[in-house]
Amino acid sequence: MKTSVKSDIEISQQSKMKPILEIAEKIGLTEHDLDFYGKYKTKISNDCSRGGRLKSV
């Protein structure tokens, strides 16, 4: 029995994006910790990462 594997683009097209601020708040960040590049994309400010608030998982 063969199963087909969906491509990256097929998976992304079936997904519903959430606003990045909603995701950031779940990990304890505020809008002041972020440099926004639209509604769904951001960079985390250096000040936030130096303070030891973020951890690699």
C-alpha positions as CSV (number, residue, x, y, z in Angstrom):
1,M,0.0,0.0,0.0
2,K,1.4,3.3,-1.1
3,T,0.7,6.5,0.7
4,S,1.4,9.9,-0.8
5,V,3.3,12.5,1.1
6,K,2.0,16.1,0.8
7,S,4.4,18.7,-0.4
8,D,5.4,21.7,1.7
9,I,3.2,24.0,-0.4
10,E,0.2,21.7,-0.1
11,I,0.5,21.7,3.7
12,S,0.9,25.5,3.9
13,Q,-2.1,26.1,1.7
14,Q,-4.3,24.0,4.0
15,S,-3.1,25.8,7.1
16,K,-4.7,28.9,8.7
17,M,-2.1,31.4,9.8
18,K,-2.5,33.1,13.2
19,P,-1.4,36.7,13.9
20,I,2.2,36.7,15.2
21,L,1.3,38.7,18.2
22,E,-1.1,36.0,19.3
23,I,1.7,33.4,19.1
24,A,4.2,35.7,20.8
25,E,1.9,36.4,23.8
26,K,1.7,32.6,24.4
27,I,5.4,32.5,25.1
28,G,5.4,35.7,27.2
29,L,6.4,38.3,24.7
30,T,4.8,41.7,24.2
31,E,4.6,43.8,21.0
32,H,7.5,45.9,22.4
33,D,9.7,42.8,22.2
34,L,9.0,42.4,18.5
35,D,10.0,44.1,15.2
36,F,7.0,43.5,12.9
37,Y,7.2,42.7,9.2
38,G,3.4,42.6,8.6
39,K,0.7,40.7,10.5
40,Y,2.3,37.2,10.3
41,K,6.0,37.8,10.4
42,T,8.4,39.4,13.0
43,K,11.8,39.5,14.5
44,I,12.4,39.3,18.2
45,S,14.4,42.3,19.4
46,N,17.9,41.8,20.8
47,D,17.0,43.3,24.1
48,C,14.6,40.5,24.7
49,S,17.0,37.7,23.9
50,R,19.8,39.1,26.0
51,G,17.7,39.3,29.1
52,G,17.5,35.6,29.4
53,R,13.8,35.5,28.8
54,L,14.0,33.3,25.8
55,K,15.4,29.7,25.9
56,S,16.2,27.3,23.1
57,V,14.1,24.2,23.1
